[in-house]
């Protein structure tokens, strides 16, 4: 199956799971797995740029990850700090913009500084918006949004009866981002682990047994092909979806393919 360039997702979100298990299989420590996982990040980012997928969100550190051994937590933050420093010039060259979504609280000051530098230096990049979900939790994000709306209401800026799905969405992290079309989870687990709970209401979910450090371009393309096999109805019937497509593309010729 060849990729249809007209039916690529605009926004892909990835739960990068399996670094520790990959390292254990190699009889290495878990941090070795996290270091190797950085190669997969680079591969997927490059593929998004090549294909013209404009939004990528990576679940890099959940709020629940603080419960891991402190030695691993410290090593993870140090690894991220070094990555942001070493990859910055390449990100700029590839015109990849960095954004942090999540709570700043508890993130080491040196990491926050690197994040802010990366966000500032890449602010004008326009090929790919890479959102890093760091110290992030979906439930916590929804509670935070509710508190922000309540504060506006108490200050007289909003009325309770104004609240709608669209308005509430504006109080979330990355409010200007489109909802993910495709969520990929590597590592074999079949759950979303408190990731973008509001935003993935109609996302297509793709689970693979491949551990994140082994997840490369071919695996990413396989996920995209599976996405293109699915019919996205958003509450409509198949007949309605077909009628909408036919109305939008009355003279639709053979789909333009993307060779990879």
C-alpha positions in Angstrom: 0.0 0.0 0.0 1.3 3.4 -1.0 0.6 6.4 1.3 -2.0 8.8 0.1 -0.6 12.3 0.4 -4.1 13.7 0.6 -5.1 11.6 3.7 -2.1 12.0 6.0 -2.9 13.0 9.6 -2.3 16.7 10.5 -1.4 15.8 14.1 0.3 12.7 15.3 0.7 12.1 19.1 3.0 9.3 20.4 3.2 7.5 23.7 6.9 6.5 23.6 6.8 3.3 25.6 9.3 0.4 26.0 12.7 2.1 26.6 13.3 0.3 29.9 12.2 -3.1 28.6 14.4 -2.7 25.5 17.4 -2.0 27.7 16.7 -5.0 30.0 16.6 -7.3 26.9 20.0 -5.9 26.0 21.2 -6.5 29.6 21.8 -2.7 29.9 20.5 -0.2 32.5 17.2 1.6 31.8 18.9 4.9 31.0 20.7 3.2 28.1 17.2 2.5 26.7 16.1 6.1 27.1 19.3 7.3 25.2 18.6 4.9 22.4 15.0 6.2 22.3 16.3 9.6 21.3 17.2 8.1 17.9 13.6 7.1 17.3 12.5 10.7 18.2 14.9 12.0 15.5 13.6 9.5 13.0 9.9 10.3 13.5 10.6 14.0 13.4 12.4 13.8 10.2 9.7 11.6 8.6 7.0 14.2 9.6 9.0 17.0 8.0 9.5 14.9 4.8 5.8 14.0 4.6 4.5 17.5 5.5 2.8 16.4 8.7 2.7 19.7 10.6 2.1 18.7 14.2 3.8 16.1 16.4 3.3 15.6 20.2 5.5 13.3 22.2 4.6 12.0 25.7 8.0 12.4 27.2 7.4 12.6 31.0 4.1 12.1 32.8 3.3 13.4 36.2 3.1 9.8 37.3 6.7 9.3 36.2 7.8 11.1 39.4 7.0 7.8 41.1 10.0 6.0 39.4 13.3 5.5 41.2 14.8 9.0 41.8 18.1 8.0 40.1 16.1 7.3 36.9 14.1 10.5 37.2 17.3 12.6 37.6 18.9 10.8 34.7 15.9 11.4 32.4 15.9 15.1 33.1 19.7 15.3 32.5 19.2 13.4 29.2 16.5 15.8 28.1 18.7 18.8 28.9 21.6 17.4 26.9 19.3 16.6 24.0 17.8 20.1 23.8 21.3 21.5 23.8 22.9 19.1 21.3 19.9 19.0 18.8 19.0 22.7 18.8 20.9 23.7 15.7 19.5 20.7 13.8 16.0 21.6 14.9 16.5 25.1 13.5 18.0 23.8 10.3 15.0 21.5 9.8 12.6 24.3 10.8 11.2 22.4 13.7 9.5 24.5 16.4 9.6 23.3 20.0 6.8 23.8 22.5 6.4 22.5 26.1 3.0 21.4 27.2 2.7 20.5 30.9 3.3 21.9 34.3 6.6 23.8 34.9 6.4 22.9 38.6 9.1 20.5 39.8 11.0 20.5 36.4 14.6 21.1 37.2 15.6 24.8 36.6 18.4 23.9 34.2 15.9 21.9 32.1 13.4 24.7 32.1 16.1 27.1 31.0 17.0 24.8 28.0 13.3 24.4 27.1 12.8 28.2 27.1 15.9 28.7 25.0 14.7 26.0 22.5 11.2 27.6 22.4 12.7 31.0 21.8 15.3 30.0 19.2 12.8 27.9 17.2 9.8 30.2 17.5 9.9 31.2 13.8 10.3 27.6 12.5 7.4 26.5 10.4 7.9 23.0 9.1 6.8 21.1 12.2 5.5 22.0 15.6 6.9 19.5 18.1 5.1 19.6 21.4 6.9 17.9 24.3 4.5 16.7 27.0 6.7 17.0 30.1 5.4 16.8 33.6 2.1 16.3 31.9 -1.2 14.6 32.9 -4.5 14.6 31.0 -6.7 14.7 34.1 -4.5 17.4 35.7 -4.7 19.5 32.5 -8.5 19.3 32.6 -8.6 20.4 36.3 -6.2 23.2 35.5 -8.5 24.4 32.6 -11.5 24.3 34.9 -9.7 26.4 37.5 -8.6 28.9 34.9 -12.2 29.3 33.6 -13.5 29.6 37.1 -11.0 32.3 37.9 -12.2 34.2 34.8 -15.8 33.8 35.8 -15.1 35.0 39.4 -13.3 38.0 38.0 -16.2 38.9 35.8 -14.6 38.0 32.5 -16.8 35.0 31.8 -20.3 33.8 32.7 -21.1 30.2 33.6 -23.6 29.9 30.8 -20.9 30.8 28.2 -19.0 27.6 28.8 -19.0 25.3 25.8 -16.7 22.6 24.5 -15.0 25.1 22.2 -14.5 27.7 24.9 -13.2 25.1 27.4 -10.7 23.9 24.9 -9.1 27.4 24.9 -8.0 26.9 28.5 -6.0 23.7 27.7 -2.3 23.5 26.9 -1.6 24.2 23.3 -5.1 25.5 22.7 -4.2 26.5 19.2 -3.3 22.9 18.2 -5.7 20.7 16.3 -6.8 17.6 18.1 -4.6 14.6 17.3 -5.8 12.5 14.3 -3.6 9.6 15.2 -2.3 8.4 18.6 0.5 5.8 18.5 1.6 3.8 21.5 4.7 1.6 21.2 5.7 -1.2 23.5 2.6 -3.4 23.4 0.4 -1.9 26.1 -3.1 -0.9 25.1 -4.0 2.1 27.2 -3.6 5.9 26.9 -2.1 6.5 30.3 -3.6 9.9 31.1 -2.4 11.4 27.8 -4.4 14.2 26.1 -7.7 12.8 27.5 -9.7 15.7 26.3 -8.1 16.0 22.9 -8.2 12.4 21.7 -11.9 11.9 21.9 -12.0 11.1 18.2 -8.4 10.2 17.5 -7.5 6.9 15.8 -5.5 4.7 18.2 -2.7 2.5 17.0 -0.9 0.1 19.2 2.3 -1.7 18.3 4.4 -4.3 20.0 7.6 -2.6 18.8 9.5 -1.1 21.7 10.2 2.6 21.3 14.0 2.4 20.7 13.3 0.0 17.8 10.6 2.2 16.3 11.9 3.7 13.0 10.7 5.2 9.8 9.2 2.0 8.5 7.2 1.4 11.7 6.0 5.0 11.5 4.9 4.6 7.9 3.1 1.3 8.9 1.1 3.3 11.4 0.2 5.9 8.8 -0.9 3.2 6.4 -3.2 1.7 9.1 -4.6 5.2 9.7 -5.5 5.5 6.1 -7.3 2.2 6.1 -9.7 3.4 8.7 -13.0 5.3 8.1 -13.3 8.3 10.3 -17.0 9.0 10.8 -17.2 11.4 13.7 -20.7 10.1 14.6 -21.9 9.9 11.0 -22.8 6.8 9.1 -20.5 5.4 6.4 -23.0 6.5 3.7 -22.9 10.1 5.0 -19.1 10.1 5.0 -19.1 8.8 1.4 -21.6 11.5 0.4 -19.5 14.2 2.0 -16.4 13.0 0.3 -18.1 12.8 -3.1 -19.4 16.3 -2.7 -16.0 17.6 -1.8 -14.2 15.7 -4.6 -16.7 15.3 -7.4 -14.0 14.5 -10.0 -11.7 12.7 -7.6 -9.0 10.9 -9.6 -6.7 8.2 -8.3 -5.1 9.3 -5.1 -1.7 10.9 -5.2 0.8 8.5 -3.7 3.8 9.1 -1.6 6.7 6.8 -2.3 8.8 5.8 0.6 
